[in-house]
Amino acid sequence: MLIETDAIILHTIKYSETSIIAHIYTQQFGNGTYLMNNVRTNRSKMALFQPLSLVHITAYRKKDPKQIHRISSISFVEAPQNITNTFTKSSMALFIGEMVNRIFTEEEEFPEFFAYFKSFVLQLEQATTNYANLHLLFLLHVTEFLGVKPKNNFSAAMPIFSPIHAQFVEPETEENCLSREQSLLLTKILSLSQLTDTVELTNSERQTILHILLQYYDIHICKTQNIKSFEILKMVFE
């Protein structure tokens, strides 16, 4: 079946001397795997496959969604100039692309998430300041789309966050909770709802929150071990 759809590039791997396999999140079908031939020797075509590129594809889809589909044509919806040319942003793009590919393992239409994902990419592309926390907000907002957002019930009586129960609990009532300091830090982003919200964080605090969110993902959404771009992102904010 020949289809056309807007899409966001997540991650690519080499397939042959001239071809690549790309994990692509499409507006119509969610996350899928696509092959494109005769692209690796063409610099302008390879630019289309940078992580978080907003593209429009024409592809031949197989009946079995687990099979690899084949792209016949691809073009930019908007070229990610700033994401590509800014090391911090490109590192975020690598990380977010890998995470989305890990989170959404089945092909399934999810138009609300695609709209949010696209708005995130545009925000990251256009931001000139206050974008260092956008990957944290993205991970938090995805939990809301999936129905597992942490409950923001922090109080003097409930000051400790339990990742297992996804909410704040009484002190010393359960093992495997965050420390008081970590719990207080988490509250800084739990109340944020808009993509453009900003919060002042040091690099150390940013790394701590990222570790907390990945721990939360391990419990409630997907395993995050061996995310290759995590170490790159970690170096960016050291």
Secondary structure by P-SEA (a helix, b strand, c coil): cbbbbbbbbcccccccccbbbbbccccccccbbbbbccccccaaaaaaacccccbbbbbbcccccccbbbbcccccccccccccccaaaaaaaaaaaaaaaaacccccccaaaaaaaaaaaaaaacccccccaaaaaaaaaaaaaacccccccccccccccccccccccccccccccccaaaaaaaacccccccccbbbbbcaaaaaaaaaaaaaaaaccccccccccaaaaaaaaac
